[in-house]
Amino acid sequence: LRGLARTTASARNAEIPPIRVLRQGTGRPIFLCCDLCGQFNELHGLVQALDTDRPVYGLQLSIFDDHGRRRAIADLTVDATAVVLAIQPEGPYSLTGFSFGGLLAYETACSLTAAGHSVAFTGLIDVVPPTASLTPGQARALRWAQRLLTLTSKERLRERWRLSYHIRSGELAPYRQ
């Protein structure tokens, strides 16, 4: 157990390179922001299937600060913008992101645009918009959709089964564990 704790602590303190080459190429790069867990696994097929010779770089920023707390999106955006400008000093830029990475790609594109740079493409893959940007009707629909998902989840169905009646010896009787 101590060995696992040491390994976990050293992994947490290890420096994660902020950029990873996901595919070699020539020309203006495509920047891909990873998900909240820092993974690109789900996007391997997409990266390989892109019909372009352009390189694909993965932005893999440290999501957590030195105290293990999640960093604010504004702080991550500053870091992402700096990494993008270090790799490609002149625009236009192409950014995309998966899930949480989509939010980071969007904010980075806004930061680059505000600094006077040109952004040619911003792609959002499987991104849920922040609730603050939703209209009241959209927010209500999202809440109802989440409730429906909760009601139809496997765990909820198991709970219903435990509380439901079942046939035992030809009679209906409450199920008791």
C-alpha positions in Angstrom: 0.0 0.0 0.0 2.9 2.4 0.8 4.4 1.6 -2.6 1.1 2.5 -4.3 1.0 5.7 -2.3 4.5 6.6 -3.3 3.9 5.8 -7.0 0.7 7.9 -7.0 2.4 10.9 -5.3 5.4 10.8 -7.7 3.0 10.6 -10.7 1.0 13.5 -9.4 4.3 15.5 -9.0 5.7 14.5 -12.4 5.9 17.2 -14.9 3.4 16.6 -17.8 4.7 18.0 -21.1 2.1 20.5 -22.2 2.2 19.4 -25.9 2.3 16.0 -27.5 2.8 15.2 -31.2 -0.2 13.0 -32.1 0.6 12.9 -35.8 3.5 14.2 -37.9 2.8 16.4 -40.9 3.6 19.6 -42.7 2.0 23.0 -42.7 -0.1 24.7 -40.1 -0.8 22.4 -37.2 -4.2 21.3 -35.8 -4.3 21.7 -32.0 -6.4 19.2 -30.1 -7.3 19.7 -26.5 -7.6 16.6 -24.4 -10.5 15.7 -22.1 -10.7 16.4 -18.4 -8.7 13.3 -17.6 -5.9 14.3 -19.9 -6.5 11.5 -22.3 -6.4 11.3 -26.1 -7.3 7.6 -26.4 -10.9 8.2 -27.6 -9.5 10.4 -30.4 -6.8 8.1 -31.8 -9.1 7.0 -34.7 -10.1 10.5 -35.5 -6.6 11.8 -35.6 -5.5 9.0 -37.9 -8.6 9.4 -40.2 -8.1 13.2 -40.7 -7.8 13.8 -44.5 -4.9 16.2 -44.3 -1.1 16.2 -44.2 -1.1 18.8 -41.4 0.5 17.8 -38.1 -1.8 17.3 -35.1 -0.6 18.4 -31.7 -2.3 17.4 -28.5 -2.5 20.1 -25.7 -2.2 18.2 -22.4 -2.1 20.8 -19.7 -1.9 20.1 -16.0 -5.6 20.3 -14.9 -4.7 20.4 -11.2 -2.6 22.9 -9.2 0.2 22.0 -6.7 -2.4 21.4 -4.0 -4.5 19.0 -6.0 -7.3 21.4 -6.7 -8.7 21.8 -10.2 -7.4 24.9 -12.0 -9.8 27.5 -13.3 -10.5 27.5 -17.0 -9.1 31.0 -17.3 -5.7 29.8 -16.0 -5.7 26.8 -18.3 -6.6 29.1 -21.2 -3.6 31.4 -20.5 -1.3 28.3 -20.6 -3.0 26.8 -23.7 -2.6 30.1 -25.5 1.0 30.4 -24.6 1.7 26.8 -25.8 -0.1 27.4 -29.1 1.8 30.6 -29.8 5.1 28.9 -28.9 4.5 26.2 -31.5 2.8 28.5 -34.1 3.6 32.2 -33.7 1.4 33.4 -36.6 -2.2 32.5 -37.4 -4.6 31.4 -38.6 -5.0 28.7 -36.0 -7.1 25.5 -36.0 -8.2 24.2 -32.6 -10.5 21.4 -31.6 -11.3 19.6 -28.4 -13.2 16.6 -27.0 -15.6 17.1 -24.1 -13.9 19.4 -21.5 -11.2 20.0 -24.2 -13.8 21.5 -26.4 -14.4 24.2 -23.8 -10.7 24.8 -23.5 -10.4 25.0 -27.3 -13.2 27.5 -27.5 -11.7 29.7 -24.7 -8.3 29.5 -26.3 -9.7 30.5 -29.7 -11.4 33.5 -27.9 -8.1 34.4 -26.3 -6.2 34.3 -29.5 -8.9 36.3 -31.3 -8.9 38.9 -28.5 -5.1 39.2 -28.9 -5.6 40.0 -32.6 -4.8 36.6 -34.0 -6.8 34.8 -36.7 -8.6 31.6 -35.9 -9.6 29.6 -38.9 -11.4 26.7 -37.2 -12.6 25.8 -33.8 -14.1 22.3 -33.4 -16.1 21.1 -30.5 -16.6 17.3 -30.1 -19.1 16.0 -27.6 -19.2 19.2 -25.6 -22.0 20.1 -23.2 -22.4 23.9 -23.1 -22.0 25.6 -19.7 -25.5 26.1 -18.2 -24.8 29.8 -17.9 -24.9 30.1 -21.7 -28.3 28.3 -22.0 -31.6 30.0 -22.4 -34.1 29.2 -19.6 -35.9 26.8 -21.9 -32.7 25.0 -22.8 -31.7 24.8 -19.1 -35.1 23.3 -18.2 -34.8 20.8 -21.0 -31.3 19.8 -19.9 -32.5 19.3 -16.3 -35.4 17.1 -17.5 -33.1 15.1 -19.7 -30.7 14.5 -16.8 -33.6 13.4 -14.6 -34.8 11.0 -17.2 -31.3 9.5 -17.5 -31.2 9.1 -13.7 -34.6 7.3 -13.7 -33.5 4.9 -16.5 -30.1 4.1 -15.2 -29.2 0.5 -14.4 -28.7 1.3 -10.7 -32.2 2.9 -10.5 -33.7 -0.1 -12.3 -32.0 -2.5 -9.9 -33.4 -0.5 -7.0 -36.9 -0.7 -8.5 -36.5 -4.4 -8.8 -35.5 -4.8 -5.2 -38.5 -2.8 -4.1 -40.9 -4.5 -6.5 -43.0 -7.6 -6.0 -42.0 -10.8 -7.5 -43.6 -14.2 -7.7 -42.6 -16.6 -5.0 -44.3 -19.9 -4.7 -47.2 -18.8 -6.8 -47.9 -15.7 -4.7 -47.0 -12.1 -4.9 -44.9 -11.2 -2.0 -42.5 -8.3 -1.2 -38.9 -9.2 -2.0 -36.7 -9.3 1.1 -33.0 -9.8 1.0 
